């Protein structure tokens, strides 16, 4: 299925919303979280991405945060139905997800992944680094 997928964009951010006429607002894009102590609970983050698909079907969409040992920290799942119109060659899947109160037990490297079925279609690094102040 990976040959049927093209990532348009992927962001982890503080907030995202839709404005009039479907405009996407993305605020506070980040790759690092800098808590003073661990464990740390991050109050809110959004995962926003756009994926072009060349294949119709019913899929399970999973958005998850994993640590460097591939242990799931947080996960959300949704059913997704993709229908490509007859006059088009692709469909756009917009991912717009809010994570609340994600707990990080240690400093280190994490990843945010978007999967369709068992295929990873988008992945972004997320680092939890000690704030020296």
C-alpha angles and dihedrals in degrees: 000000000000091000088061094057133078122181112225098181141335127195138172108206147163095247141357133184144161119249130195116316092017099291111163117228117200118185130187104006110200144171099185134059114197112196121172093224141020135261090053129178113209106212101212142352135164129218112207126177142151122217129185113217127195095189131071122217149103114286141173108237114207126186113189143168115219134182126230090275090057091251114150114243096177136353139187125188133194136173112243129193116199119196118178111204115239092245093051134072097208145019128218120233113199116201114202114166135161122210118196129195098357108183119217112196096189144019114258148081123327135172133217111212135189115203133186106201104322095329120104103224099172134017133180131184118239119188126199105203129179113256105230094206 
